[in-house]
Amino acid sequence: MFGNTAPRSAYDGYNALKQSVMGQEHMSIEIDVLNGDASWPAVKPLMDAVWPEDVVKKLPWGHVKWAHADLRVLIETPQESGGGVVCHVGIYFRTVTWNGRKTNVGGIGGVSTREDCRGRGYATLALNAAVRTMRDHEAIRFAMLFCEPDKFAFYEARGWHPFTGEVYAEQPEGRVRFDVMAPFVFDFTPRAPRNGTIDLCGLPW
């Protein structure tokens, strides 16, 4: 990890999108980029609601042991509108290998929006905040996430590209090929790889 303090500049550049969401909802929302472990108690009720244990265990990735987020983007709405954390994006920092060469990457995971708050642009707002936060860490060469087929169009429309190579990760039983979700990458500088072999050198996110 390259640090778990969110730079204030993470908030620059997406105020227009924030204002757009505020205009649609006629309410203010709060966006925070917080320490991953410290903010987990606030996030857990949302994650439990979006991903109930009895549902997760039946999914193809229900057995996967995941990494903990280094930072978390949280969107909260006022109590009078249901309140609390309504959207979450986890941010991960990792030194991985691509075709055997070490490189620093940023990860996106745990993208979740409360069911009654979907379709309002919250996930896009949180995702943009996460990308901008990762950009502030100059060592990061590209970003990476994993998703299911029904989310491909969502991420491609927001500048993410399929990674067609192989991905490996650690699990309790050892190093495994990670193929229960599809990998996508986001260009920083230079262009992110589109193929080859990436070893996450740790748990997936």
MIMIFI-296975 format. One record per residue: residue number from 1; residue in three letters; chain; x, y, z of N, C-alpha, C in turn. Coordinates in Angstrom, 3 decimals, padded with zeros to 6 digits. Each point is the difference from the previous one (the first is absolute). Example, Ala and Ser with C-alpha at 12.3 -4.5 7.8 and 13.67 -1.06 7.14 Angstrom:
% residues 2
- 1;ala;A;013.190;-005.690;007.800;-000.890;001.190;000.000;000.900;001.200;000.000
- 2;ser;A;-000.350;001.050;-000.720;000.820;001.190;000.060;-000.770;001.090;000.730
END
This chain:
% residues 205
- 1;met;A;000.835;-001.174;000.000;-000.835;001.174;000.000;000.874;001.230;000.000
- 2;phe;A;-000.429;001.050;-000.688;000.805;001.201;-000.127;-000.476;001.104;000.933
- 3;gly;A;-000.841;-000.311;000.958;-000.545;001.004;000.904;-001.505;-000.086;000.039
- 4;asn;A;-000.601;000.317;001.151;-001.445;-000.132;000.127;-000.656;001.311;000.397
- 5;thr;A;000.609;001.103;-000.403;-000.600;001.296;000.235;-000.484;000.574;-001.317
- 6;ala;A;-001.250;000.372;-000.073;-000.573;000.502;-001.251;000.422;001.443;-000.222
- 7;pro;A;000.685;000.312;-001.101;000.380;001.373;-000.292;-001.239;000.843;-000.265
- 8;arg;A;000.020;001.254;000.438;-001.150;000.855;-000.234;-000.266;000.196;-001.485
- 9;ser;A;001.049;-000.085;-000.826;-000.210;000.200;-001.431;-000.846;-001.099;-000.615
- 10;ala;A;-000.248;-001.067;000.755;-000.911;-001.041;-000.488;-001.389;000.579;-000.259
- 11;tyr;A;-000.337;001.115;000.657;-001.319;000.572;-000.162;-000.069;000.962;-001.180
- 12;asp;A;001.139;000.425;-000.529;000.012;000.957;-001.084;-000.432;-000.672;-001.300
- 13;gly;A;-000.757;000.695;-000.810;-000.287;-000.488;-001.339;-001.304;-000.742;-000.155
- 14;tyr;A;-000.638;-000.417;001.114;-001.276;-000.675;-000.188;-001.128;000.743;000.706
- 15;asn;A;000.243;001.265;000.352;-001.058;000.800;000.612;-001.182;000.190;-000.941
- 16;ala;A;000.273;000.086;-001.324;-001.094;000.180;-000.956;-000.944;-001.193;000.036
- 17;leu;A;000.577;-001.214;000.088;-000.827;-001.195;000.067;-000.760;-000.032;001.317
- 18;lys;A;000.678;000.417;001.071;-000.673;000.047;001.300;-001.184;000.952;-000.049
- 19;gln;A;000.202;001.182;-000.605;-001.082;000.961;-000.087;-001.156;-000.549;-000.830
- 20;ser;A;000.334;-000.768;-001.053;-001.029;-000.595;-000.839;-000.857;-000.963;000.803
- 21;val;A;000.654;-000.845;000.801;-000.742;-000.948;000.828;-000.840;000.750;001.026
- 22;met;A;000.591;001.039;000.608;-000.743;000.777;000.982;-001.243;000.624;-000.628
- 23;gly;A;000.160;000.484;-001.255;-001.126;000.625;-000.677;-001.128;-000.974;-000.262
- 24;gln;A;000.371;-001.235;-000.354;-001.011;-001.016;-000.282;-000.770;-000.369;001.259
- 25;glu;A;000.705;-000.053;001.112;-000.603;-000.503;001.237;-000.529;001.117;000.904
- 26;his;A;000.380;001.273;-000.309;-000.428;001.129;000.811;000.424;-000.199;001.453
- 27;met;A;001.189;-000.513;000.187;000.540;-000.187;001.343;001.516;-000.009;-000.093
- 28;ser;A;000.613;000.215;001.131;001.458;-000.063;000.025;000.425;-001.428;000.302
- 29;ile;A;001.170;-000.360;-000.501;000.584;-001.291;000.325;001.412;000.246;000.494
- 30;glu;A;000.504;-000.913;000.788;001.353;000.104;000.515;000.863;-001.070;-000.648
- 31;ile;A;001.182;000.385;-000.458;000.952;-000.935;-000.597;001.259;000.033;000.842
- 32;asp;A;000.413;-001.161;000.498;001.208;-000.087;000.814;000.906;-001.083;-000.556
- 33;val;A;001.300;000.241;000.083;001.002;-001.019;-000.297;000.717;-000.280;001.319
- 34;leu;A;-000.227;-001.192;000.550;000.417;-000.289;001.364;000.888;-001.228;000.091
- 35;asn;A;000.693;-000.119;001.123;000.802;-001.181;000.292;-000.873;-001.250;-000.070
- 36;gly;A;000.515;-001.045;-000.650;-000.805;-001.192;-000.238;-000.465;-000.710;001.245
- 37;asp;A;000.914;-000.269;000.925;-000.368;-000.731;001.213;-000.872;000.844;000.920
- 38;ala;A;000.364;001.272;000.167;-000.730;000.858;000.920;-001.445;000.232;-000.446
- 39;ser;A;-000.227;000.024;-001.310;-001.346;000.285;-000.511;-000.850;-001.246;-000.189
- 40;trp;A;000.571;-001.187;000.207;-000.748;-001.238;-000.239;-001.305;-000.085;000.802
- 41;pro;A;-000.025;000.374;001.297;-001.274;-000.091;000.732;-001.131;000.790;-000.653
- 42;ala;A;000.318;001.113;-000.648;-001.032;000.792;-000.669;-000.453;-000.646;-001.304
- 43;val;A;000.901;-000.788;-000.622;-000.285;-000.615;-001.300;-000.709;-001.341;000.136
- 44;lys;A;000.268;-000.711;001.074;-000.490;-001.377;000.147;-001.519;-000.139;-000.174
- 45;pro;A;-000.825;000.882;000.576;-001.448;-000.170;-000.222;-000.393;000.059;-001.475
- 46;leu;A;000.650;000.884;-000.769;-000.285;000.079;-001.437;000.398;-001.291;-000.693
- 47;met;A;001.198;-000.495;000.287;000.481;-001.212;-000.654;-000.859;-001.206;000.356
- 48;asp;A;-000.437;-000.074;001.252;-000.865;-001.107;000.418;-001.344;000.053;-000.716
- 49;ala;A;-000.484;001.222;-000.275;-001.290;000.148;-000.680;000.113;-000.335;-001.479
- 50;val;A;001.085;000.462;-000.638;000.177;-000.231;-001.436;000.428;-001.427;-000.284
- 51;trp;A;000.826;-000.558;000.890;000.552;-001.338;-000.210;-000.291;-000.891;001.211
- 52;pro;A;-001.256;-000.424;000.206;-000.325;-000.879;001.129;000.808;-001.299;-000.068
- 53;glu;A;000.397;-000.491;001.137;000.852;-001.190;000.055;-000.614;-001.198;-000.716
- 54;asp;A;-001.323;-000.191;000.140;-000.635;-001.152;-000.620;-000.019;000.101;-001.520
- 55;val;A;000.059;001.241;-000.524;000.064;000.208;-001.449;001.426;-000.181;-000.499
- 56;val;A;000.947;000.602;000.703;001.409;-000.039;-000.414;000.526;-001.429;-000.087
- 57;lys;A;-000.347;-000.832;000.954;000.565;-001.342;000.029;-000.434;-000.856;-001.190
- 58;lys;A;-001.046;000.426;-000.721;-000.469;-000.732;-001.182;000.621;000.521;-001.293
- 59;leu;A;000.733;001.105;000.085;000.596;000.605;-001.188;001.320;-000.682;-000.362
- 60;pro;A;000.426;000.098;-001.265;001.248;-000.646;-000.420;001.217;000.469;000.792
- 61;trp;A;-000.068;001.217;000.540;001.121;000.538;000.771;-000.269;000.006;001.505
- 62;gly;A;-001.041;-000.700;000.408;-000.385;000.011;001.406;001.043;-000.581;000.940
- 63;his;A;000.906;-000.819;-000.535;001.027;-000.635;000.834;001.281;000.818;000.099
- 64;val;A;000.098;001.092;-000.757;001.246;000.749;-000.111;000.293;000.784;001.276
- 65;lys;A;001.246;-000.011;000.408;000.453;000.835;001.117;000.552;001.289;-000.605
- 66;trp;A;-000.581;001.130;000.408;000.329;001.285;-000.610;000.925;000.823;000.876
- 67;ala;A;000.745;000.900;-000.624;000.840;000.946;000.729;-000.872;001.074;000.645
- 68;his;A;000.517;000.621;001.048;-000.670;001.135;000.626;000.416;001.287;-000.726
- 69;ala;A;-000.929;000.906;-000.174;000.291;001.258;-000.689;000.945;000.870;000.823
- 70;asp;A;000.918;000.677;-000.685;000.888;000.951;000.660;-000.711;001.324;000.266
- 71;leu;A;-000.824;000.414;-000.952;-000.836;001.189;000.126;-001.406;-000.352;-000.467
- 72;arg;A;-000.955;000.814;000.406;-001.383;-000.214;-000.441;-000.627;001.341;-000.367
- 73;val;A;-000.674;000.028;-001.155;-000.817;001.147;-000.366;-001.415;-000.289;000.486
- 74;leu;A;-000.533;000.903;000.820;-001.351;-000.164;000.529;-000.866;001.172;-000.430
- 75;ile;A;-001.202;-000.299;-000.425;-000.992;001.036;-000.285;-001.130;-000.172;001.008
- 76;glu;A;-000.308;001.101;000.694;-001.061;-000.004;000.998;-001.061;001.016;-000.381
- 77;thr;A;-001.239;-000.309;000.336;-001.110;000.923;-000.232;-000.599;000.392;001.346
- 78;pro;A;-000.757;001.089;000.047;-000.585;000.457;001.262;-000.932;-001.028;000.614
- 79;gln;A;-000.129;000.049;001.298;-000.836;-000.952;000.714;-001.455;000.076;-000.440
- 80;glu;A;-000.468;001.196;-000.355;-001.405;000.122;-000.371;-000.333;-000.724;-001.301
- 81;ser;A;001.033;-000.363;-000.769;-000.252;-000.728;-001.253;000.384;-001.472;000.118
- 82;gly;A;000.105;-000.481;001.198;000.398;-001.392;000.210;001.375;-000.086;000.625
- 83;gly;A;000.846;000.964;-000.361;001.267;000.243;000.675;001.004;-001.133;-000.013
- 84;gly;A;001.167;000.330;000.533;001.070;-000.969;000.125;000.801;-000.161;-001.278
- 85;val;A;000.879;-000.993;000.003;000.833;-000.294;-001.169;-000.844;-000.704;-001.051
- 86;val;A;-000.110;000.605;-001.170;-000.830;-000.579;-001.057;000.828;-000.540;-001.166
- 87;cys;A;001.295;000.335;-000.043;000.856;-000.488;-001.084;001.426;-000.122;000.507
- 88;his;A;000.702;-001.014;-000.477;001.363;-000.287;000.443;000.848;-000.475;-001.167
- 89;val;A;001.242;000.470;-000.035;001.022;-000.525;-000.895;001.282;-000.174;000.815
- 90;gly;A;000.559;-001.202;-000.023;001.254;-000.251;000.690;001.193;000.295;-000.902
- 91;ile;A;001.068;000.527;000.591;001.240;000.308;-000.714;001.121;-000.841;000.597
- 92;tyr;A;000.808;-000.583;-000.896;001.076;-000.900;000.420;001.302;000.449;-000.645
- 93;phe;A;001.104;-000.135;000.728;001.322;000.306;-000.535;000.836;-001.271;000.077
- 94;arg;A;000.633;-000.362;-001.108;000.731;-001.278;-000.022;001.167;000.065;-000.981
- 95;thr;A;001.095;-000.648;000.373;001.087;-000.237;-000.944;-000.219;-001.388;-000.587
- 96;val;A;-000.311;-000.048;-001.287;-000.277;-001.258;-000.694;001.140;-000.278;-000.969
- 97;thr;A;-000.095;-001.112;-000.705;000.929;-000.224;-001.110;-000.801;-000.157;-001.282
- 98;trp;A;000.506;000.597;-001.053;-000.560;-000.164;-001.344;001.099;-000.581;-000.866
- 99;asn;A;-000.242;-001.212;-000.477;001.012;-000.739;-000.768;001.334;-000.037;000.743
- 100;gly;A;-000.096;-000.188;001.316;001.188;-000.175;000.826;000.636;001.281;000.504
- 101;arg;A;-000.489;001.164;-000.447;000.573;001.278;000.411;-000.887;000.666;001.045
- 102;lys;A;000.601;000.491;001.080;-000.763;000.645;001.061;-000.551;001.342;-000.465
- 103;thr;A;-001.233;000.280;000.390;-000.607;001.289;-000.314;-001.042;000.325;001.061
- 104;asn;A;-000.159;001.262;000.314;-000.966;000.434;001.005;-001.342;000.307;-000.665
- 105;val;A;-001.045;-000.570;000.556;-001.330;000.208;-000.572;-000.978;000.436;001.084
- 106;gly;A;-001.111;000.564;-000.454;-001.112;000.295;000.878;-001.143;-000.938;-000.326
- 107;gly;A;-000.736;-000.395;001.001;-001.122;-000.903;-000.215;-001.316;000.619;000.421
- 108;ile;A;-001.060;-000.444;-000.668;-001.370;000.411;000.328;-000.777;-001.265;000.336
- 109;gly;A;-000.739;000.028;001.086;-000.783;-001.171;000.369;-001.136;000.368;000.940
- 110;gly;A;-000.900;-000.940;000.189;-001.108;000.225;000.929;-000.934;001.114;-000.408
- 111;val;A;-000.169;000.215;-001.307;-000.886;001.069;-000.473;-001.444;-000.396;000.311
- 112;ser;A;-000.636;000.782;000.854;-001.344;-000.372;000.464;-000.846;001.240;000.235
- 113;thr;A;-001.265;-000.066;-000.423;-000.956;001.079;000.227;-001.265;-000.589;000.601
- 114;arg;A;-000.524;000.652;001.020;-001.228;-000.473;000.626;-001.112;-000.075;-001.038
- 115;glu;A;-000.811;-001.032;000.065;-000.972;-000.279;-001.063;-000.934;001.166;-000.272
- 116;asp;A;-000.458;000.680;001.034;-000.955;001.091;-000.209;000.663;001.287;-000.481
- 117;cys;A;001.331;-000.016;-000.154;000.726;001.204;-000.434;000.687;-000.205;-001.345
- 118;arg;A;-000.316;-001.059;-000.701;000.646;-000.267;-001.278;-000.612;000.852;-001.107
- 119;gly;A;000.786;000.201;-001.066;-000.464;000.787;-001.119;000.110;001.501;000.202
- 120;arg;A;000.729;000.433;001.025;000.143;001.428;000.294;001.403;000.525;-000.293
- 121;gly;A;000.872;-000.850;-000.518;001.348;000.444;-000.311;000.991;-000.119;001.140
- 122;tyr;A;-000.410;-000.596;001.116;000.898;-000.083;001.151;001.235;-000.859;-000.281
- 123;ala;A;-000.193;-001.134;-000.658;001.131;-000.889;-000.268;001.021;000.682;-000.916
- 124;thr;A;-000.491;000.738;-000.998;000.908;000.732;-000.887;000.763;001.062;000.775
- 125;leu;A;-000.687;000.702;000.868;000.622;001.034;000.812;001.083;-000.597;000.896
- 126;ala;A;-000.309;-001.104;000.660;000.967;-000.641;000.888;001.175;-000.587;-000.775
- 127;leu;A;-000.299;-000.581;-001.165;001.060;-000.573;-000.824;000.952;001.089;-000.476
- 128;asn;A;-000.540;001.133;-000.434;000.850;001.103;-000.438;000.873;000.512;001.138
- 129;ala;A;-000.577;000.076;001.195;000.778;000.442;001.162;001.140;-000.978;000.289
- 130;ala;A;-000.283;-001.300;-000.149;001.030;-001.010;000.238;001.125;000.106;-001.027
- 131;val;A;-000.356;000.182;-001.272;001.014;000.121;-001.045;000.870;001.222;000.246
- 132;arg;A;-000.616;001.114;000.377;000.774;001.207;000.250;000.908;-000.160;001.213
- 133;thr;A;-000.459;-000.720;000.998;000.833;-000.266;001.168;001.227;-000.814;-000.396
- 134;met;A;-000.194;-001.014;-000.831;001.129;-000.822;-000.444;000.965;000.803;-000.861
- 135;arg;A;-000.521;000.910;-000.815;000.873;000.825;-000.836;000.957;000.843;000.843
- 136;asp;A;-000.422;000.351;001.205;000.848;000.815;000.860;001.225;-000.751;000.507
- 137;his;A;-000.017;-001.323;-000.124;001.166;-000.811;000.355;000.794;-000.226;-001.281
- 138;glu;A;001.034;000.790;-000.188;000.719;000.009;-001.279;000.656;-001.332;-000.333
- 139;ala;A;000.223;-000.836;001.013;000.655;-001.280;-000.257;-000.911;-000.987;-000.724
- 140;ile;A;-001.301;000.222;000.054;-000.947;-000.939;-000.600;000.032;000.111;-001.516
- 141;arg;A;000.175;-001.147;-000.667;000.106;-000.029;-001.463;-001.345;-000.202;-000.683
- 142;phe;A;-000.898;-000.748;000.635;-001.348;-000.179;-000.551;-000.907;-000.515;001.098
- 143;ala;A;-001.295;-000.022;-000.277;-000.976;-000.499;000.963;-000.628;-001.282;-000.537
- 144;met;A;-000.542;-000.786;000.923;-000.550;-001.300;-000.389;-001.204;-000.329;000.880
- 145;leu;A;-001.012;-000.616;-000.611;-001.149;-000.489;000.739;-000.465;-001.320;-000.596
- 146;phe;A;-000.914;-000.659;000.697;-000.562;-001.271;-000.453;-001.517;000.098;000.107
- 147;cys;A;-000.696;-000.475;-001.035;-001.456;000.117;000.028;-000.651;-001.147;-000.762
- 148;glu;A;-001.308;-000.091;000.160;-000.801;-001.014;-000.679;-000.523;000.556;-001.335
- 149;pro;A;-000.432;-000.883;-000.904;-000.404;000.430;-001.346;-001.054;001.093;-000.047
- 150;asp;A;-000.925;000.012;000.952;-001.059;001.012;-000.053;000.499;001.405;000.312
- 151;lys;A;001.265;000.115;000.425;000.584;001.320;000.293;001.003;000.446;-001.066
- 152;phe;A;000.243;-000.825;-001.016;000.999;000.350;-001.018;-000.306;001.350;-000.634
- 153;ala;A;-001.228;000.188;-000.446;-000.364;001.227;-000.709;000.153;001.226;000.891
- 154;phe;A;-000.335;-000.143;001.277;000.121;001.109;000.932;001.444;000.491;000.071
- 155;tyr;A;000.940;-000.926;000.169;001.399;000.411;000.146;000.616;000.436;-001.329
- 156;glu;A;-000.356;-000.662;-001.079;000.537;000.407;-001.301;-000.450;001.425;-000.348
- 157;ala;A;-001.212;000.360;000.371;-000.500;001.346;-000.271;000.726;001.050;000.822
- 158;arg;A;000.718;-000.438;001.026;000.721;000.921;000.878;001.516;-000.113;-000.162
- 159;gly;A;000.418;-000.545;-001.158;001.411;000.031;-000.350;000.828;-001.205;000.394
- 160;trp;A;-000.627;-001.050;000.485;000.726;-001.211;000.364;000.087;-000.928;-001.206
- 161;his;A;001.076;-000.802;-000.053;000.263;-000.883;-001.134;000.184;-001.447;000.470
- 162;pro;A;-000.531;-000.961;-000.748;000.204;-001.408;000.376;001.480;-000.372;-000.032
- 163;phe;A;000.410;-000.768;000.991;001.338;-000.588;-000.002;-000.178;-001.456;-000.415
- 164;thr;A;000.611;-000.389;-001.105;-000.280;-001.314;-000.579;001.032;-001.059;000.376
- 165;gly;A;000.967;000.380;000.836;001.021;-000.960;000.407;-000.431;-000.815;001.211
- 166;glu;A;000.973;-000.588;000.677;-000.256;-000.818;001.183;000.316;000.796;001.261
- 167;val;A;-000.777;-000.268;001.049;000.202;000.647;001.287;000.138;-001.076;001.073
- 168;tyr;A;000.984;000.185;000.870;000.217;-000.922;001.113;-000.096;000.759;001.315
- 169;ala;A;-000.452;-000.697;001.027;-000.163;000.621;001.314;000.251;-001.038;001.085
- 170;glu;A;000.159;000.494;001.199;000.167;-000.894;001.152;-001.362;-000.324;000.609
- 171;gln;A;-000.136;-001.235;000.439;-001.146;-000.470;000.767;000.540;-000.872;001.133
- 172;pro;A;-000.836;-000.339;000.960;000.505;-000.808;001.116;000.714;-001.269;-000.434
- 173;glu;A;-000.423;-000.570;-001.138;000.640;-001.233;-000.472;001.265;000.260;-000.810
- 174;gly;A;000.335;001.271;-000.249;001.205;000.323;-000.760;-000.303;000.876;-001.210
- 175;arg;A;000.965;000.077;-000.910;-000.153;000.826;-001.201;-000.937;-000.694;-000.987
- 176;val;A;-000.995;000.747;-000.491;-000.988;-000.586;-000.904;-000.223;000.946;-001.176
- 177;arg;A;-000.466;-000.556;-001.104;-000.444;000.864;-001.090;-001.335;000.598;000.399
- 178;phe;A;-000.098;001.323;-000.117;-001.212;000.693;000.417;-000.854;000.283;-001.225
- 179;asp;A;-001.046;-000.790;-000.175;-000.824;000.131;-001.205;-001.496;-000.043;000.295
- 180;val;A;-000.380;000.225;001.261;-001.430;-000.021;000.332;-000.680;001.308;-000.347
- 181;met;A;000.787;001.019;-000.289;-000.511;001.274;-000.497;000.936;000.479;-001.102
- 182;ala;A;-000.511;000.878;-000.854;000.805;000.510;-001.112;000.799;001.228;000.429
- 183;pro;A;001.285;000.054;-000.370;000.828;001.161;000.350;-000.153;001.136;-001.004
- 184;phe;A;-000.014;001.214;000.518;000.002;001.218;-000.803;001.100;000.917;000.500
- 185;val;A;000.576;000.795;-000.904;001.068;000.918;000.376;-000.355;001.420;-000.439
- 186;phe;A;000.623;000.963;000.675;-000.236;001.413;-000.285;001.341;000.667;-000.244
- 187;asp;A;000.112;000.731;-001.106;001.264;000.626;-000.382;000.343;001.187;000.891
- 188;phe;A;001.216;000.012;000.502;000.589;001.197;000.561;001.105;000.398;-000.973
- 189;thr;A;001.268;-000.113;000.419;001.110;000.259;-000.916;001.109;-000.998;000.315
- 190;pro;A;000.469;-000.789;-000.923;-000.480;-000.066;-001.387;-001.269;-000.847;-000.092
- 191;arg;A;-000.321;-000.423;-001.202;-001.190;-000.807;-000.244;000.062;-001.291;000.809
- 192;ala;A;-001.121;-000.360;000.599;-000.067;-001.234;000.778;000.132;-001.210;-000.915
- 193;pro;A;000.548;-001.097;000.499;000.092;-001.203;-000.829;-001.382;-000.560;-000.305
- 194;arg;A;-000.130;-000.600;-001.163;-001.271;-000.615;-000.392;000.089;-001.529;000.018
- 195;asn;A;001.214;-000.531;000.053;000.176;-001.454;000.027;001.304;-000.324;000.717
- 196;gly;A;000.327;-001.287;000.017;001.172;-000.444;000.740;-000.425;-000.713;001.264
- 197;thr;A;000.871;-000.024;000.997;-000.288;-000.671;001.275;000.222;000.963;001.157
- 198;ile;A;-001.030;000.189;000.803;000.100;000.830;001.195;-000.140;-000.880;001.228
- 199;asp;A;000.947;000.127;000.906;-000.063;-000.680;001.289;-000.297;001.081;001.036
- 200;leu;A;-001.123;-000.111;000.682;-000.397;001.008;000.982;000.887;-000.018;001.234
- 201;cys;A;000.782;-001.064;000.166;000.937;-000.097;001.139;-000.725;000.210;001.332
- 202;gly;A;-001.161;-000.559;000.107;-000.796;000.126;001.201;-001.451;-000.348;-000.283
- 203;leu;A;-000.874;000.279;000.943;-001.414;-000.283;-000.184;-000.618;000.897;-001.063
- 204;pro;A;-000.997;-000.483;-000.703;-000.684;000.844;-001.003;-000.876;001.037;000.686
- 205;trp;A;-000.493;000.959;-000.815;-000.878;001.039;000.551;-001.276;000.121;-000.820
END
